[in-house]
Amino acid sequence: MLFRQDELLRWFGVSMFEICVWLLSVTIFSVLLVLKVENICFDKTSWFVIFSPLFVCDSINAYFCIIVFIRQYITCEKLNGLRTLWSLLVIVLLFAFKYLLCQKLNDSIKLESSEVLSPIFILLQLVMIKACHLQ
């Protein structure tokens, strides 16, 4: 069963713009990843360069989130802080996961896989709680 667009937007608390930016960055990241893994180019490059489209996506989405918060604050809309807090929490957890994964792939620090995936586990629990509270 596939989810509808409105369900995904409501569960994850993101806008369509954020999803489009995310999809574009994942596409660029996928191309860079294939080039590095297949040793076509980027063979001596750090993993942070390969993950840079995803980090840029996080910064664009955080900037967009702050702009939306300021606009909602000016128009005195309700629940503007909750949406901003949720969006920033998702961005921070995803950023932490990508950063830890880059560190593990570069062998900079010795981490277990469960330690690297811990931000994703937290995010999944938060999405589950949010999905249960929605009607």
BAKOLDREN-794332 format. One record per residue: residue number from 1; residue in three letters; x, y, z of N, C-alpha, C, CB in turn. Coordinates in nm, 3 decimals. Glycine has a CB too. Layout:
// residues N
+-----+------+---------+---------+---------+---------+---------+---------+---------+---------+---------+---------+---------+---------+
! seq ! type !     n_u !     n_v !     n_w !    ca_u !    ca_v !    ca_w !     c_u !     c_v !     c_w !    cb_u !    cb_v !    cb_w !
+-----+------+---------+---------+---------+---------+---------+---------+---------+---------+---------+---------+---------+---------+
! NUM !  ALA !       X !       Y !       Z !       X !       Y !       Z !       X !       Y !       Z !       X !       Y !       Z !
...
+-----+------+---------+---------+---------+---------+---------+---------+---------+---------+---------+---------+---------+---------+
END
This chain:
// residues 135
+-----+------+---------+---------+---------+---------+---------+---------+---------+---------+---------+---------+---------+---------+
! seq ! type !     n_u !     n_v !     n_w !    ca_u !    ca_v !    ca_w !     c_u !     c_v !     c_w !    cb_u !    cb_v !    cb_w !
+-----+------+---------+---------+---------+---------+---------+---------+---------+---------+---------+---------+---------+---------+
!   1 !  MET !   0.084 !  -0.118 !   0.000 !   0.000 !   0.000 !   0.000 !   0.088 !   0.123 !   0.000 !  -0.095 !   0.000 !   0.121 !
!   2 !  LEU !   0.060 !   0.214 !  -0.089 !   0.133 !   0.339 !  -0.098 !   0.056 !   0.448 !  -0.026 !   0.159 !   0.378 !  -0.245 !
!   3 !  PHE !   0.131 !   0.540 !   0.031 !   0.068 !   0.651 !   0.102 !   0.039 !   0.765 !   0.004 !   0.159 !   0.701 !   0.216 !
!   4 !  ARG !  -0.067 !   0.839 !   0.034 !  -0.100 !   0.955 !  -0.047 !  -0.012 !   1.072 !  -0.006 !  -0.249 !   0.991 !  -0.033 !
!   5 !  GLN !  -0.006 !   1.169 !  -0.093 !   0.079 !   1.285 !  -0.069 !   0.037 !   1.361 !   0.057 !   0.076 !   1.379 !  -0.189 !
!   6 !  ASP !  -0.091 !   1.380 !   0.076 !  -0.136 !   1.455 !   0.193 !  -0.106 !   1.382 !   0.324 !  -0.285 !   1.482 !   0.184 !
!   7 !  GLU !  -0.108 !   1.248 !   0.321 !  -0.072 !   1.172 !   0.441 !   0.076 !   1.189 !   0.474 !  -0.104 !   1.024 !   0.422 !
!   8 !  LEU !   0.161 !   1.181 !   0.373 !   0.304 !   1.198 !   0.396 !   0.336 !   1.338 !   0.447 !   0.382 !   1.171 !   0.268 !
!   9 !  LEU !   0.273 !   1.438 !   0.387 !   0.298 !   1.576 !   0.430 !   0.252 !   1.598 !   0.574 !   0.227 !   1.674 !   0.337 !
!  10 !  ARG !   0.141 !   1.537 !   0.612 !   0.089 !   1.553 !   0.747 !   0.174 !   1.475 !   0.849 !  -0.056 !   1.506 !   0.754 !
!  11 !  TRP !   0.214 !   1.354 !   0.817 !   0.291 !   1.272 !   0.910 !   0.430 !   1.329 !   0.936 !   0.304 !   1.130 !   0.858 !
!  12 !  PHE !   0.497 !   1.369 !   0.828 !   0.633 !   1.419 !   0.844 !   0.639 !   1.567 !   0.877 !   0.712 !   1.392 !   0.719 !
!  13 !  GLY !   0.528 !   1.638 !   0.860 !   0.523 !   1.779 !   0.896 !   0.611 !   1.865 !   0.808 !   0.564 !   1.796 !   1.037 !
!  14 !  VAL !   0.621 !   1.830 !   0.681 !   0.702 !   1.908 !   0.588 !   0.613 !   1.959 !   0.475 !   0.820 !   1.822 !   0.532 !
!  15 !  SER !   0.667 !   2.053 !   0.399 !   0.593 !   2.107 !   0.286 !   0.638 !   2.039 !   0.157 !   0.612 !   2.259 !   0.276 !
!  16 !  MET !   0.568 !   2.068 !   0.051 !   0.602 !   2.010 !  -0.079 !   0.737 !   2.063 !  -0.127 !   0.492 !   2.040 !  -0.182 !
!  17 !  PHE !   0.768 !   2.189 !  -0.096 !   0.897 !   2.247 !  -0.134 !   1.012 !   2.168 !  -0.070 !   0.905 !   2.395 !  -0.093 !
!  18 !  GLU !   0.998 !   2.136 !   0.057 !   1.103 !   2.061 !   0.127 !   1.122 !   1.923 !   0.066 !   1.069 !   2.049 !   0.275 !
!  19 !  ILE !   1.014 !   1.859 !   0.026 !   1.024 !   1.727 !  -0.036 !   1.091 !   1.738 !  -0.173 !   0.885 !   1.663 !  -0.049 !
!  20 !  CYS !   1.060 !   1.842 !  -0.250 !   1.123 !   1.859 !  -0.381 !   1.273 !   1.884 !  -0.367 !   1.058 !   1.975 !  -0.458 !
!  21 !  VAL !   1.312 !   1.966 !  -0.272 !   1.455 !   1.992 !  -0.248 !   1.523 !   1.862 !  -0.206 !   1.475 !   2.102 !  -0.140 !
!  22 !  TRP !   1.457 !   1.786 !  -0.121 !   1.513 !   1.659 !  -0.075 !   1.531 !   1.561 !  -0.191 !   1.424 !   1.597 !   0.033 !
!  23 !  LEU !   1.431 !   1.550 !  -0.278 !   1.440 !   1.458 !  -0.391 !   1.551 !   1.499 !  -0.489 !   1.307 !   1.452 !  -0.465 !
!  24 !  LEU !   1.567 !   1.629 !  -0.512 !   1.674 !   1.676 !  -0.599 !   1.811 !   1.644 !  -0.540 !   1.660 !   1.826 !  -0.623 !
!  25 !  SER !   1.827 !   1.667 !  -0.411 !   1.956 !   1.640 !  -0.348 !   1.986 !   1.490 !  -0.342 !   1.960 !   1.700 !  -0.206 !
!  26 !  VAL !   1.885 !   1.407 !  -0.321 !   1.905 !   1.262 !  -0.320 !   1.945 !   1.213 !  -0.459 !   1.778 !   1.190 !  -0.272 !
!  27 !  THR !   1.890 !   1.273 !  -0.563 !   1.928 !   1.236 !  -0.699 !   2.074 !   1.269 !  -0.726 !   1.839 !   1.307 !  -0.801 !
!  28 !  ILE !   2.117 !   1.389 !  -0.691 !   2.257 !   1.428 !  -0.710 !   2.349 !   1.341 !  -0.625 !   2.278 !   1.577 !  -0.675 !
!  29 !  PHE !   2.308 !   1.317 !  -0.499 !   2.386 !   1.231 !  -0.411 !   2.401 !   1.090 !  -0.469 !   2.322 !   1.224 !  -0.273 !
!  30 !  SER !   2.295 !   1.037 !  -0.527 !   2.300 !   0.902 !  -0.584 !   2.400 !   0.893 !  -0.699 !   2.161 !   0.861 !  -0.633 !
!  31 !  VAL !   2.403 !   0.995 !  -0.782 !   2.499 !   0.996 !  -0.892 !   2.642 !   1.001 !  -0.838 !   2.473 !   1.116 !  -0.986 !
!  32 !  LEU !   2.667 !   1.090 !  -0.741 !   2.801 !   1.099 !  -0.682 !   2.841 !   0.969 !  -0.612 !   2.807 !   1.216 !  -0.583 !
!  33 !  LEU !   2.747 !   0.906 !  -0.546 !   2.774 !   0.782 !  -0.476 !   2.814 !   0.671 !  -0.573 !   2.653 !   0.739 !  -0.394 !
!  34 !  VAL !   2.741 !   0.660 !  -0.683 !   2.774 !   0.558 !  -0.782 !   2.913 !   0.584 !  -0.842 !   2.668 !   0.555 !  -0.894 !
!  35 !  LEU !   2.943 !   0.710 !  -0.869 !   3.075 !   0.742 !  -0.924 !   3.187 !   0.707 !  -0.827 !   3.082 !   0.890 !  -0.960 !
!  36 !  LYS !   3.163 !   0.727 !  -0.697 !   3.267 !   0.694 !  -0.598 !   3.278 !   0.543 !  -0.577 !   3.237 !   0.763 !  -0.465 !
!  37 !  VAL !   3.167 !   0.476 !  -0.564 !   3.170 !   0.331 !  -0.536 !   3.228 !   0.253 !  -0.653 !   3.028 !   0.281 !  -0.504 !
!  38 !  GLU !   3.196 !   0.295 !  -0.774 !   3.247 !   0.226 !  -0.892 !   3.387 !   0.273 !  -0.933 !   3.151 !   0.246 !  -1.008 !
!  39 !  ASN !   3.447 !   0.361 !  -0.857 !   3.582 !   0.415 !  -0.881 !   3.596 !   0.480 !  -1.018 !   3.685 !   0.304 !  -0.868 !
!  40 !  ILE !   3.490 !   0.543 !  -1.065 !   3.495 !   0.617 !  -1.191 !   3.567 !   0.750 !  -1.167 !   3.351 !   0.641 !  -1.248 !
!  41 !  CYS !   3.531 !   0.815 !  -1.062 !   3.602 !   0.934 !  -1.015 !   3.573 !   0.947 !  -0.865 !   3.559 !   1.063 !  -1.095 !
!  42 !  PHE !   3.632 !   1.045 !  -0.803 !   3.616 !   1.068 !  -0.658 !   3.673 !   0.954 !  -0.574 !   3.469 !   1.086 !  -0.623 !
!  43 !  ASP !   3.768 !   0.877 !  -0.626 !   3.819 !   0.764 !  -0.549 !   3.902 !   0.807 !  -0.429 !   3.901 !   0.674 !  -0.637 !
!  44 !  LYS !   3.965 !   0.922 !  -0.433 !   4.044 !   0.969 !  -0.319 !   3.972 !   1.079 !  -0.240 !   4.180 !   1.020 !  -0.368 !
!  45 !  THR !   3.849 !   1.103 !  -0.276 !   3.772 !   1.211 !  -0.215 !   3.708 !   1.166 !  -0.085 !   3.665 !   1.261 !  -0.311 !
!  46 !  SER !   3.696 !   1.259 !   0.008 !   3.631 !   1.231 !   0.135 !   3.481 !   1.205 !   0.114 !   3.652 !   1.348 !   0.234 !
!  47 !  TRP !   3.425 !   1.131 !   0.207 !   3.282 !   1.103 !   0.198 !   3.199 !   1.228 !   0.223 !   3.243 !   0.995 !   0.298 !
!  48 !  PHE !   3.256 !   1.328 !   0.288 !   3.183 !   1.452 !   0.311 !   3.151 !   1.524 !   0.179 !   3.262 !   1.544 !   0.403 !
!  49 !  VAL !   3.238 !   1.510 !   0.080 !   3.212 !   1.570 !  -0.051 !   3.096 !   1.497 !  -0.119 !   3.339 !   1.564 !  -0.140 !
!  50 !  ILE !   3.092 !   1.367 !  -0.106 !   2.983 !   1.289 !  -0.166 !   2.850 !   1.321 !  -0.099 !   3.013 !   1.138 !  -0.156 !
!  51 !  PHE !   2.852 !   1.341 !   0.031 !   2.730 !   1.372 !   0.106 !   2.694 !   1.520 !   0.103 !   2.745 !   1.326 !   0.249 !
!  52 !  SER !   2.774 !   1.603 !   0.039 !   2.750 !   1.748 !   0.040 !   2.614 !   1.789 !  -0.016 !   2.859 !   1.817 !  -0.038 !
!  53 !  PRO !   2.559 !   1.725 !  -0.121 !   2.423 !   1.764 !  -0.162 !   2.319 !   1.745 !  -0.051 !   2.382 !   1.685 !  -0.284 !
!  54 !  LEU !   2.336 !   1.643 !   0.030 !   2.241 !   1.620 !   0.139 !   2.258 !   1.724 !   0.249 !   2.259 !   1.478 !   0.197 !
!  55 !  PHE !   2.382 !   1.764 !   0.276 !   2.405 !   1.869 !   0.376 !   2.352 !   2.004 !   0.328 !   2.555 !   1.879 !   0.409 !
!  56 !  VAL !   2.368 !   2.031 !   0.198 !   2.313 !   2.155 !   0.141 !   2.160 !   2.152 !   0.149 !   2.358 !   2.172 !  -0.007 !
!  57 !  CYS !   2.102 !   2.037 !   0.125 !   1.956 !   2.022 !   0.137 !   1.910 !   2.053 !   0.279 !   1.913 !   1.880 !   0.098 !
!  58 !  ASP !   1.982 !   2.004 !   0.378 !   1.947 !   2.032 !   0.517 !   1.952 !   2.181 !   0.546 !   2.040 !   1.958 !   0.612 !
!  59 !  SER !   2.054 !   2.248 !   0.494 !   2.065 !   2.392 !   0.520 !   1.955 !   2.470 !   0.449 !   2.203 !   2.444 !   0.476 !
!  60 !  ILE !   1.920 !   2.432 !   0.327 !   1.811 !   2.499 !   0.255 !   1.679 !   2.477 !   0.327 !   1.802 !   2.449 !   0.110 !
!  61 !  ASN !   1.653 !   2.355 !   0.372 !   1.528 !   2.327 !   0.443 !   1.523 !   2.399 !   0.577 !   1.513 !   2.176 !   0.464 !
!  62 !  ALA !   1.635 !   2.410 !   0.646 !   1.638 !   2.485 !   0.773 !   1.610 !   2.633 !   0.748 !   1.774 !   2.467 !   0.844 !
!  63 !  TYR !   1.669 !   2.688 !   0.644 !   1.645 !   2.828 !   0.607 !   1.498 !   2.849 !   0.572 !   1.735 !   2.869 !   0.487 !
!  64 !  PHE !   1.440 !   2.758 !   0.494 !   1.299 !   2.767 !   0.459 !   1.211 !   2.758 !   0.584 !   1.261 !   2.656 !   0.360 !
!  65 !  CYS !   1.247 !   2.671 !   0.676 !   1.171 !   2.655 !   0.799 !   1.172 !   2.783 !   0.882 !   1.227 !   2.539 !   0.882 !
!  66 !  ILE !   1.286 !   2.847 !   0.888 !   1.296 !   2.973 !   0.963 !   1.215 !   3.083 !   0.896 !   1.442 !   3.016 !   0.977 !
!  67 !  ILE !   1.216 !   3.088 !   0.763 !   1.136 !   3.187 !   0.691 !   0.988 !   3.166 !   0.717 !   1.165 !   3.181 !   0.541 !
!  68 !  VAL !   0.944 !   3.040 !   0.713 !   0.802 !   3.009 !   0.739 !   0.766 !   3.049 !   0.883 !   0.773 !   2.858 !   0.716 !
!  69 !  PHE !   0.855 !   3.023 !   0.978 !   0.829 !   3.061 !   1.116 !   0.813 !   3.212 !   1.129 !   0.941 !   3.011 !   1.206 !
!  70 !  ILE !   0.899 !   3.288 !   1.066 !   0.891 !   3.434 !   1.075 !   0.761 !   3.484 !   1.012 !   1.012 !   3.499 !   1.005 !
!  71 !  ARG !   0.722 !   3.428 !   0.898 !   0.597 !   3.469 !   0.835 !   0.476 !   3.434 !   0.922 !   0.583 !   3.403 !   0.698 !
!  72 !  GLN !   0.478 !   3.316 !   0.982 !   0.366 !   3.278 !   1.068 !   0.363 !   3.363 !   1.195 !   0.373 !   3.130 !   1.104 !
!  73 !  TYR !   0.479 !   3.399 !   1.245 !   0.486 !   3.484 !   1.365 !   0.431 !   3.623 !   1.337 !   0.630 !   3.493 !   1.416 !
!  74 !  ILE !   0.462 !   3.676 !   1.218 !   0.414 !   3.810 !   1.182 !   0.264 !   3.809 !   1.165 !   0.482 !   3.859 !   1.052 !
!  75 !  THR !   0.208 !   3.703 !   1.107 !   0.063 !   3.696 !   1.085 !  -0.011 !   3.640 !   1.207 !   0.033 !   3.610 !   0.964 !
!  76 !  CYS !   0.062 !   3.610 !   1.313 !   0.004 !   3.561 !   1.440 !  -0.078 !   3.433 !   1.422 !  -0.085 !   3.669 !   1.501 !
!  77 !  GLU !  -0.027 !   3.342 !   1.342 !  -0.096 !   3.213 !   1.326 !  -0.067 !   3.124 !   1.446 !  -0.053 !   3.143 !   1.195 !
!  78 !  LYS !  -0.163 !   3.037 !   1.476 !  -0.146 !   2.942 !   1.586 !  -0.050 !   2.831 !   1.548 !  -0.281 !   2.884 !   1.627 !
!  79 !  LEU !   0.010 !   2.772 !   1.647 !   0.097 !   2.655 !   1.632 !   0.218 !   2.679 !   1.541 !   0.016 !   2.541 !   1.578 !
!  80 !  ASN !   0.261 !   2.804 !   1.528 !   0.378 !   2.829 !   1.444 !   0.505 !   2.774 !   1.508 !   0.393 !   2.978 !   1.417 !
!  81 !  GLY !   0.512 !   2.775 !   1.638 !   0.631 !   2.723 !   1.706 !   0.640 !   2.572 !   1.699 !   0.631 !   2.767 !   1.849 !
!  82 !  LEU !   0.526 !   2.503 !   1.705 !   0.529 !   2.357 !   1.699 !   0.575 !   2.305 !   1.564 !   0.391 !   2.301 !   1.731 !
!  83 !  ARG !   0.528 !   2.367 !   1.455 !   0.570 !   2.324 !   1.323 !   0.719 !   2.350 !   1.304 !   0.489 !   2.396 !   1.215 !
!  84 !  THR !   0.765 !   2.465 !   1.348 !   0.907 !   2.498 !   1.335 !   0.992 !   2.403 !   1.419 !   0.934 !   2.643 !   1.376 !
!  85 !  LEU !   0.948 !   2.377 !   1.541 !   1.022 !   2.286 !   1.628 !   1.029 !   2.146 !   1.568 !   0.958 !   2.281 !   1.767 !
!  86 !  TRP !   0.917 !   2.098 !   1.515 !   0.915 !   1.965 !   1.454 !   1.008 !   1.960 !   1.333 !   0.771 !   1.927 !   1.413 !
!  87 !  SER !   0.998 !   2.059 !   1.244 !   1.081 !   2.059 !   1.124 !   1.229 !   2.067 !   1.158 !   1.043 !   2.176 !   1.033 !
!  88 !  LEU !   1.264 !   2.152 !   1.252 !   1.405 !   2.164 !   1.290 !   1.455 !   2.036 !   1.359 !   1.425 !   2.285 !   1.382 !
!  89 !  LEU !   1.369 !   1.972 !   1.435 !   1.408 !   1.846 !   1.499 !   1.436 !   1.738 !   1.395 !   1.298 !   1.798 !   1.596 !
!  90 !  VAL !   1.352 !   1.729 !   1.294 !   1.372 !   1.633 !   1.185 !   1.503 !   1.663 !   1.111 !   1.253 !   1.635 !   1.087 !
!  91 !  ILE !   1.526 !   1.791 !   1.082 !   1.648 !   1.829 !   1.010 !   1.771 !   1.797 !   1.093 !   1.645 !   1.980 !   0.976 !
!  92 !  VAL !   1.767 !   1.826 !   1.222 !   1.883 !   1.799 !   1.309 !   1.910 !   1.650 !   1.320 !   1.860 !   1.858 !   1.449 !
!  93 !  LEU !   1.806 !   1.569 !   1.334 !   1.826 !   1.424 !   1.345 !   1.881 !   1.365 !   1.215 !   1.694 !   1.356 !   1.381 !
!  94 !  LEU !   1.830 !   1.411 !   1.101 !   1.882 !   1.361 !   0.975 !   2.026 !   1.408 !   0.952 !   1.793 !   1.408 !   0.859 !
!  95 !  PHE !   2.056 !   1.532 !   0.990 !   2.193 !   1.583 !   0.978 !   2.288 !   1.501 !   1.066 !   2.200 !   1.732 !   1.017 !
!  96 !  ALA !   2.245 !   1.471 !   1.188 !   2.330 !   1.393 !   1.279 !   2.357 !   1.254 !   1.221 !   2.264 !   1.381 !   1.417 !
!  97 !  PHE !   2.256 !   1.192 !   1.163 !   2.275 !   1.061 !   1.101 !   2.376 !   1.068 !   0.987 !   2.142 !   1.007 !   1.051 !
!  98 !  LYS !   2.359 !   1.166 !   0.898 !   2.450 !   1.177 !   0.784 !   2.593 !   1.208 !   0.830 !   2.402 !   1.286 !   0.688 !
!  99 !  TYR !   2.607 !   1.293 !   0.930 !   2.740 !   1.326 !   0.982 !   2.808 !   1.203 !   1.044 !   2.730 !   1.439 !   1.087 !
! 100 !  LEU !   2.734 !   1.128 !   1.124 !   2.790 !   1.007 !   1.185 !   2.825 !   0.903 !   1.079 !   2.693 !   0.948 !   1.286 !
! 101 !  LEU !   2.742 !   0.892 !   0.976 !   2.770 !   0.797 !   0.869 !   2.896 !   0.837 !   0.793 !   2.650 !   0.789 !   0.773 !
! 102 !  CYS !   2.913 !   0.965 !   0.767 !   3.037 !   1.012 !   0.701 !   3.159 !   0.983 !   0.787 !   3.029 !   1.163 !   0.670 !
! 103 !  GLN !   3.147 !   1.006 !   0.916 !   3.259 !   0.978 !   1.007 !   3.293 !   0.829 !   1.005 !   3.224 !   1.022 !   1.150 !
! 104 !  LYS !   3.191 !   0.745 !   1.004 !   3.215 !   0.600 !   1.002 !   3.278 !   0.555 !   0.870 !   3.084 !   0.524 !   1.026 !
! 105 !  LEU !   3.230 !   0.610 !   0.759 !   3.284 !   0.572 !   0.629 !   3.428 !   0.621 !   0.609 !   3.195 !   0.626 !   0.518 !
! 106 !  ASN !   3.461 !   0.735 !   0.668 !   3.597 !   0.787 !   0.660 !   3.691 !   0.721 !   0.761 !   3.597 !   0.937 !   0.682 !
! 107 !  ASP !   3.638 !   0.637 !   0.846 !   3.714 !   0.575 !   0.955 !   3.777 !   0.677 !   1.048 !   3.821 !   0.485 !   0.898 !
! 108 !  SER !   3.710 !   0.790 !   1.065 !   3.759 !   0.893 !   1.157 !   3.736 !   0.852 !   1.302 !   3.690 !   1.026 !   1.129 !
! 109 !  ILE !   3.622 !   0.793 !   1.326 !   3.589 !   0.745 !   1.460 !   3.533 !   0.605 !   1.448 !   3.488 !   0.840 !   1.532 !
! 110 !  LYS !   3.553 !   0.528 !   1.552 !   3.503 !   0.391 !   1.554 !   3.365 !   0.390 !   1.620 !   3.602 !   0.295 !   1.628 !
! 111 !  LEU !   3.265 !   0.368 !   1.540 !   3.128 !   0.363 !   1.589 !   3.062 !   0.233 !   1.544 !   3.046 !   0.485 !   1.540 !
! 112 !  GLU !   2.975 !   0.184 !   1.628 !   2.892 !   0.069 !   1.589 !   2.780 !   0.118 !   1.497 !   2.833 !  -0.004 !   1.716 !
! 113 !  SER !   2.725 !   0.026 !   1.422 !   2.616 !   0.063 !   1.331 !   2.493 !   0.112 !   1.407 !   2.578 !  -0.056 !   1.245 !
! 114 !  SER !   2.468 !   0.056 !   1.523 !   2.353 !   0.102 !   1.602 !   2.373 !   0.244 !   1.652 !   2.329 !   0.007 !   1.719 !
! 115 !  GLU !   2.496 !   0.283 !   1.678 !   2.524 !   0.421 !   1.720 !   2.504 !   0.518 !   1.605 !   2.666 !   0.433 !   1.776 !
! 116 !  VAL !   2.541 !   0.476 !   1.486 !   2.523 !   0.561 !   1.369 !   2.374 !   0.577 !   1.337 !   2.598 !   0.503 !   1.247 !
! 117 !  LEU !   2.298 !   0.470 !   1.353 !   2.156 !   0.472 !   1.320 !   2.066 !   0.525 !   1.432 !   2.111 !   0.335 !   1.282 !
! 118 !  SER !   2.121 !   0.559 !   1.545 !   2.039 !   0.603 !   1.657 !   1.954 !   0.727 !   1.626 !   2.126 !   0.632 !   1.776 !
! 119 !  PRO !   2.002 !   0.828 !   1.550 !   1.911 !   0.939 !   1.515 !   1.793 !   0.893 !   1.430 !   1.987 !   1.047 !   1.441 !
! 120 !  ILE !   1.814 !   0.795 !   1.345 !   1.703 !   0.744 !   1.263 !   1.602 !   0.670 !   1.351 !   1.756 !   0.650 !   1.152 !
! 121 !  PHE !   1.651 !   0.595 !   1.449 !   1.560 !   0.526 !   1.542 !   1.473 !   0.628 !   1.617 !   1.640 !   0.439 !   1.641 !
! 122 !  ILE !   1.535 !   0.735 !   1.663 !   1.461 !   0.839 !   1.735 !   1.359 !   0.904 !   1.643 !   1.558 !   0.947 !   1.790 !
! 123 !  LEU !   1.399 !   0.932 !   1.519 !   1.307 !   0.994 !   1.424 !   1.189 !   0.903 !   1.393 !   1.380 !   1.029 !   1.294 !
! 124 !  LEU !   1.214 !   0.774 !   1.377 !   1.105 !   0.680 !   1.350 !   1.007 !   0.672 !   1.467 !   1.161 !   0.541 !   1.321 !
! 125 !  GLN !   1.059 !   0.677 !   1.588 !   0.970 !   0.677 !   1.705 !   0.886 !   0.803 !   1.711 !   1.050 !   0.662 !   1.834 !
! 126 !  LEU !   0.946 !   0.917 !   1.680 !   0.871 !   1.042 !   1.682 !   0.764 !   1.044 !   1.573 !   0.966 !   1.161 !   1.665 !
! 127 !  VAL !   0.796 !   0.992 !   1.454 !   0.697 !   0.986 !   1.346 !   0.583 !   0.891 !   1.385 !   0.762 !   0.940 !   1.214 !
! 128 !  MET !   0.617 !   0.780 !   1.451 !   0.514 !   0.686 !   1.494 !   0.421 !   0.752 !   1.595 !   0.578 !   0.561 !   1.555 !
! 129 !  ILE !   0.474 !   0.824 !   1.689 !   0.392 !   0.893 !   1.789 !   0.305 !   0.997 !   1.722 !   0.479 !   0.959 !   1.897 !
! 130 !  LYS !   0.363 !   1.073 !   1.629 !   0.286 !   1.176 !   1.560 !   0.175 !   1.114 !   1.475 !   0.378 !   1.262 !   1.472 !
! 131 !  ALA !   0.203 !   1.001 !   1.411 !   0.103 !   0.935 !   1.327 !  -0.011 !   0.881 !   1.413 !   0.166 !   0.820 !   1.246 !
! 132 !  CYS !   0.018 !   0.839 !   1.533 !  -0.088 !   0.788 !   1.621 !  -0.176 !   0.899 !   1.674 !  -0.026 !   0.712 !   1.737 !
! 133 !  HIS !  -0.124 !   1.020 !   1.684 !  -0.203 !   1.131 !   1.737 !  -0.288 !   1.198 !   1.630 !  -0.112 !   1.234 !   1.799 !
! 134 !  LEU !  -0.257 !   1.174 !   1.503 !  -0.336 !   1.234 !   1.396 !  -0.465 !   1.157 !   1.379 !  -0.258 !   1.237 !   1.265 !
! 135 !  GLN !  -0.564 !   1.225 !   1.332 !  -0.695 !   1.161 !   1.314 !  -0.702 !   1.090 !   1.182 !  -0.808 !   1.263 !   1.324 !
+-----+------+---------+---------+---------+---------+---------+---------+---------+---------+---------+---------+---------+---------+
END
